Amino acid sequence: MSNPEQFYFSEKSLACRWGMSFRTLQRWRWKGTGPPYIKIGGRVRYHLDNIKKFEEENRHQRRSANQYSCNKDLSII
């Protein structure tokens, strides 16, 4: 049976995973953004399922150069 502790990240371990400051995660919590978290005994923890869901919701697709090109049919006045 798996240890439930392994499914939770501290704010510092999540910051390391994402390559950012843990202060950014603190600011996101204060602003009400970022992934859902729990707080027990003053310690913040993020569940792996919520982390993965947040990552998927914030995934951006790279666009091709054609999507950025201007419409050549526009005339300049």
Order of alpha helices (4+ residues) and beta strands (2+ residues): beta-alpha-alpha-beta-beta-alpha
